Every structure is written in C-alpha cells, then in structure tokens.
Amino acid sequence: MSNLIKVDRASELHVTPFEAEEYPCDSHPSCGRTGTGKVILPAGDRGASGREDLSEQSLQDRVAAAEKEGYEKGFEQGHKDGLHLARKRLEDTIGKMIRLCEELAGLKAQIYREAERELLSLAMLAARKVLQAEVKADPDTVLRTLRACLEQLGDQSRVRVVLNPQDLEVVQAHLPRLTERSGVDRYEVVQDPAIQRGGCILETGFGRINGSLADQLLRIEKELEREFETIHGGCGAAAEPVCDDS
C-alpha cells in the first residue's frame, strides 16, 4: 500500500492549531520560565553574568584601594606641608627673637655708657660737695694745698700767693715756715674772693701753679674721662664738667 496520501483524502485530515501559552512552562521541569513570564537561564548559561558580577566587585575594590591610596598620599603630603610651614614660621620667630636680643644688647650697652657718664658727673659733683664740707670743717685744708703747690715751684726767688680772704688768717700764721722749708726768698699774699676756700694759686716769674680745688677736680675729671674713652673706644659724647663753686 502506498504511503502517499492522496489529494482527495487530505480533506479528511483535521489539524487543530495551538500556541505555546497553552502549555505552561511550569509543567516541564526543564523549562526556565517562571510563573511571571521571566526566563531563568540554567546554571550553565549564567557564566557571563557571574563574570560581570566579579568584574564589578573587582572594580569596586580597585576604586576603594585607589581612594585609600589617594587619602594616604594626601595625608602624608599635607603632613609634610604642615611641618614645612611650621618650621618656616618657627625659623622666622627665632630670627625675630635673635634680632630683638641683639637690639636689646646694643641698647643695654648704650644705657650702660650713658649711665656711666651720668655716674661720673654725679661722682664729681659729690666730690665737690664733700670737699666744700671738708674745707668748712677743716680750715687747715688750704695749708695742705699750699704745701703741695710750693713743692712744685721752679723759681723760688719771688712768689705771689693768691687765696680766698677767709683762708688768709690761717695761711699768714704758717706761711713763713712753709716758704722757708721750700727755699722761697720772698713772697707776697694777695686776697681774691674768686678763689674757692681751701685752694690757692702761686705765681712766679716763670708761670703759675693753679692749686684751686675747682682746677684740681677738673683735672681729675679729665683723667677719668680719658680713661672712660679708652675703655669704650671713644663711643658717646663727653660728659659735661660740673662746676659748683658755691
């Protein structure tokens, strides 16, 4: 019998069409479609998605590591910059302190020099006051001054003695003995109120010897001033002489 279906019998065949939805995927265990209509790939088909998950995790790890490295580098750089800035500020402060100390040292030396000159002037003024008090308390002061001046004479032939009127009485009582001891042949006594008590001036043919207290103090002051200039190398103004003949 022939297996071919003849054309006239084709009308006898009845074929009912169907769609895939008529056969739920849940009825077959091998189907990957869920009840919601989503297709779940078998485990063997999910390899690409797993690799994507791993790649994403690796990328996140790299980003986190880069962030950490950047933070550490930034912290280290900030620490270095902070130390550099602090060191510079400290150096500037130390420099200012050194300059201030140098200025203070110079000012201190200047104050000392000025104070020393002031002390010199005060000391000379005090010496004058002390001598004046001593002359008043000891009238024989003029005799000691006169004796020292007579010892410096180069010409004893004729001497003129100039002194304060208040010292005249004391000198006249001792002058003969003093002139004789000094080898003076002739002498003359002259009163001068301008001569401070306790002092005298001797005049000869060769010059004069100033034995006034003011002149003696002035010589002492000049000697101290020269010593002062030697010590300080001529720095500062010279001290003004203090005159007080009262």
Secondary structure, DSSP 8 states (H G I E B T S, - for coil): ---S--GGGGGG-------GGGS-GGGSTT--B-TTS-B---GGG-HHHHHHHHHHHHHHHHHHHHHHHHHHHHHHHHHHHHHHHHHHHHHHHHHHHHHHHHHHHHHHHHHHHHHHHHHHHHHHHHHHHHHHHHHHH-TTHHHHHHHHHHTT-S--SEEEEEE-GGGHHHHHHHHHHHHHHHT-SEEEEEE-TTS-TT-EEEEETTEEEE--HHHHHHHHHHHHHHHHHHHHTT-S----------
